[in-house]
Amino acid sequence: MPHKPYVIDTMISAKSIAARIEDLSREIHEEFDGTDKLVVVGLLRGSFVFIADLVRELDLPVEVDFLEASSYGDGMESSREVRIFKDLRGAIEGRDVLVVEDIIDTGHTLAHVHDYLMTKKPAKMKSIALLDKPARREVDYKPDWIGFEIPDEFVVGYGIDFAQRNRNLPYVGKVRFTDG
């Protein structure tokens, strides 16, 4: 189904994202210093670019796994019904875990994933989101680290999509619909 025409205005540059990831990686290293292996769990699909850049900056032994959960489908609004489409391949019981999300909006997805993963008994679990829209929060959940706090705007790029488009942009941009 075709969408209304839109343009994308840069909100956060690729250079700003890279600098923030360097800072976050230092903080994560301090938190998990001494771990025998940190399991970095990416929430697909939006977090894959963030994870790739983040793990390259971590000076820790790292294992990467993925979980696919969504409350969006192809729409612009959260359905608030979280579904898990792909579970972890490896076990996290007794292990240190970092959950990586692209954007926290209503909070339903990350809160649901947190509760779900806690049933798998990790030794320590922390979470990070590249973007945070606190104005949209509906559940009491806040990641341990946030890359950028943003206003209530629909954004794409750096792994985040609009109906499976625009993930490949190297920056985060605001979607602005045009009359065209």
C-alpha positions as CSV (number, residue, x, y, z in Angstrom):
1,M,0.0,0.0,0.0
2,P,1.6,3.3,-1.1
3,H,2.1,6.0,1.5
4,K,1.7,9.7,1.3
5,P,4.7,11.5,-0.1
6,Y,7.2,12.6,2.5
7,V,10.6,14.2,3.0
8,I,13.2,13.5,5.7
9,D,14.8,16.3,7.6
10,T,18.0,15.4,9.5
11,M,17.5,15.4,13.2
12,I,20.7,13.7,14.5
13,S,23.7,13.5,12.2
14,A,25.9,10.4,11.7
15,K,28.8,12.3,13.3
16,S,26.7,13.0,16.5
17,I,25.6,9.4,16.7
18,A,29.1,8.1,16.4
19,A,30.3,10.5,19.2
20,R,27.5,9.5,21.5
21,I,28.2,5.7,20.9
22,E,31.8,6.3,22.0
23,D,30.6,7.9,25.2
24,L,28.0,5.2,25.9
25,S,30.5,2.4,25.2
26,R,32.8,3.7,27.9
27,E,29.9,3.8,30.4
28,I,28.8,0.2,29.4
29,H,32.4,-0.9,29.8
30,E,32.5,0.5,33.4
31,E,29.2,-1.3,34.2
32,F,30.3,-4.7,32.9
33,D,34.0,-4.5,33.5
34,G,35.3,-8.0,34.6
35,T,32.5,-9.9,32.8
36,D,33.6,-13.1,31.2
37,K,31.3,-12.4,28.3
38,L,28.6,-9.8,27.7
39,V,25.6,-11.1,25.7
40,V,24.3,-8.2,23.7
41,V,20.7,-8.8,22.7
42,G,19.5,-6.7,19.8
43,L,15.8,-6.1,19.3
44,L,15.3,-6.6,15.6
45,R,14.9,-5.1,13.2
46,G,15.5,-1.5,14.0
47,S,18.5,-1.9,16.3
48,F,20.9,-3.8,14.0
49,V,22.8,-0.7,12.9
50,F,23.1,0.6,16.4
51,I,24.3,-2.8,17.7
52,A,26.9,-3.1,14.9
53,D,28.4,0.3,15.8
54,L,28.1,-0.2,19.6
55,V,29.7,-3.7,19.8
56,R,32.7,-2.5,17.7
57,E,33.3,0.2,20.4
58,L,33.0,-2.2,23.4
59,D,36.3,-3.3,24.8
60,L,34.7,-6.4,26.4
61,P,34.3,-10.0,25.3
62,V,30.9,-9.9,23.5
63,E,28.4,-12.4,22.2
64,V,25.6,-11.0,20.0
65,D,22.1,-12.5,19.9
66,F,18.8,-11.2,18.6
67,L,15.2,-11.2,19.6
68,E,12.5,-9.9,17.3
69,A,9.6,-8.2,19.0
70,S,7.2,-5.5,17.7
71,S,4.2,-3.5,18.6
72,Y,4.2,-1.6,15.3
73,G,3.8,-3.7,12.2
74,D,3.9,-1.3,9.2
75,G,2.1,1.5,10.9
76,M,3.3,4.7,12.5
77,E,1.6,4.1,15.9
78,S,2.2,1.4,18.5
79,S,-0.5,-1.2,18.7
80,R,0.5,-1.7,22.4
81,E,0.3,-5.5,21.7
82,V,3.8,-6.8,21.8
83,R,4.6,-9.9,19.8
84,I,7.8,-11.9,19.8
85,F,8.6,-13.2,16.3
86,K,12.1,-14.6,17.0
87,D,13.5,-15.8,20.3
88,L,17.2,-15.9,21.4
89,R,19.3,-18.7,20.0
90,G,21.5,-19.0,23.1
91,A,20.9,-19.2,26.8
92,I,21.3,-16.2,29.0
93,E,20.9,-17.8,32.4
94,G,23.6,-16.7,34.8
95,R,25.1,-14.4,32.1
96,D,25.5,-10.6,31.8
97,V,23.1,-9.2,29.3
98,L,22.7,-5.8,27.5
99,V,19.4,-5.4,25.7
100,V,19.7,-2.9,22.8
101,E,16.7,-1.1,21.4
102,D,16.5,1.4,18.6
103,I,13.8,3.7,20.1
104,I,11.7,3.6,23.2
105,D,8.3,5.3,22.6
106,T,5.3,4.0,24.7
107,G,7.7,1.6,26.4
108,H,5.5,-1.4,25.9
109,T,8.0,-3.4,23.8
110,L,11.0,-2.8,26.0
111,A,9.1,-3.4,29.2
112,H,7.6,-6.6,27.8
113,V,11.0,-7.8,26.6
114,H,12.6,-7.0,29.9
115,D,10.0,-9.0,31.8
116,Y,10.3,-11.9,29.3
117,L,14.1,-12.0,29.5
118,M,14.1,-11.9,33.3
119,T,12.3,-15.2,33.3
120,K,15.5,-16.6,31.6
121,K,17.5,-15.7,34.8
122,P,20.4,-13.5,33.6
123,A,23.0,-12.7,36.2
124,K,22.7,-9.0,35.4
125,M,20.6,-7.3,32.7
126,K,20.8,-3.7,31.6
127,S,19.2,-1.9,28.6
128,I,20.1,0.8,26.2
129,A,18.0,2.7,23.6
130,L,19.5,4.9,20.9
131,L,16.4,7.2,21.0
132,D,13.9,8.0,23.7
133,K,10.6,9.8,23.3
134,P,9.6,10.4,27.0
135,A,6.5,12.4,26.0
136,R,5.0,9.1,24.6
137,R,5.7,6.9,27.5
138,E,2.7,4.8,28.7
139,V,4.5,2.3,31.0
140,D,7.0,2.9,33.8
141,Y,10.1,1.7,32.1
142,K,13.3,3.6,31.4
143,P,16.4,2.1,29.8
144,D,19.7,2.3,31.8
145,W,21.3,4.3,29.0
146,I,19.8,6.6,26.3
147,G,21.6,7.9,23.3
148,F,19.3,10.8,22.6
149,E,16.1,12.2,23.9
150,I,13.9,13.3,21.1
151,P,10.5,15.1,20.8
152,D,7.4,13.3,19.7
153,E,8.2,13.1,16.0
154,F,8.1,10.2,13.6
155,V,11.8,9.3,12.7
156,V,13.6,7.0,10.4
157,G,17.2,6.2,9.5
158,Y,20.1,4.5,11.2
159,G,18.2,1.2,11.2
160,I,14.8,2.7,12.0
161,D,12.2,2.2,9.2
162,F,8.9,3.5,7.9
163,A,7.1,0.5,6.4
164,Q,10.5,-1.2,5.8
165,R,12.1,1.9,4.1
166,N,14.8,4.3,5.1
167,R,16.8,2.0,7.4
168,N,19.9,2.6,5.4
169,L,20.2,6.3,6.1
170,P,23.4,7.0,8.1
171,Y,21.5,9.6,10.3
172,V,18.2,9.9,12.2
173,G,15.7,12.0,10.3
174,K,12.2,13.4,11.0
175,V,9.6,12.3,8.5
176,R,7.6,15.3,7.1
177,F,4.6,14.5,4.9
178,T,4.2,16.6,1.8
179,D,1.1,17.5,-0.2
180,G,2.6,16.1,-3.4
